[in-house]
Amino acid sequence: MSIVDQLRAAGCVFAEDEAALLEEAATSPQHLDELVAQRVAGLPLEHVVGWAEFCGQRITITKGVFVPRHRTELLVDLATELKPGVVVDMCCGSGAVGTVLQHRLPNATVYAADIDPMAVACARKNLTNVYEGDLFDALPTHLRGHIDVVVANVPYVPTGDIEFMPSEARDHEARIALDGGTDGLEVMRRVAAQAASWLRPGGTLMSETSARQAPEALHTFTSAGFEANLVTSEDTTAVVGTLPA
């Protein structure tokens, strides 16, 4: 059976494209067989080949780490428009957001933070200034009050909904990168509450959310003292808050 046929039988919708990427990643015929077997067994393609395409760049991805979604590119675009001098990629996962922002804004200083050691190790393959710890506790203290933009792609799946996620995410990505608590907004509330003391006056906090959660997410930002609004694209909803000057 050809590689394309194996992938198609396993349910891969874009079997031809995936076969080409697996062949590109393989270092030998035996290695190719191993990669195909991993994909057929359900491992996300990005974990198999070791990278994900995000905003036109290849981001290194290691097994177990959250795979950046294309819908998060909205946050990157919004942050780019602000031309920040100091930006933080909070809950960074692989560091995809920070990596692209560093590429787009070469004069900016980009920091990234995550609580998951596996994510931090992966992000350090893509980006410098990556810190491990619980939200803002991970950051160097000299940043307090001096950050222009915080991009926080927080976990926002309600705990009870995780079992209904695609198996590639549910079974192969760290639960801590997905689970947003009972209503999916527990981490966002903590980020919003802490961010005000880390941003400069007039600084911006932005986070991805779902259309269903958007009204409560907006309330979360305004309750934390931000002037906030919702921004939507085809498949993404973001809440963007500005700290009063």
Secondary structure, DSSP 8 states (H G I E B T S, - for coil): --HHHHHHHTT-TTHHHHHHHHHHH-SSHHHHHHHHHHHHTT--HHHHHTEEEETTEEEE--TBS----GGGHHHHHHHHHH--SEEEEET-TTTHHHHHHHHH-TTSEEEEEES-HHHHHHHTTT-SSEEESSGGGGS-GGGTT-EEEEEE----B-GGGGGGS-HHHHHHB-GGGTB--TTS-HHHHHHHHHHTTTEEEEEEEEEEE-TTTHHHHHHHHHHTT-EEEEEE-SS-EEEEEE---
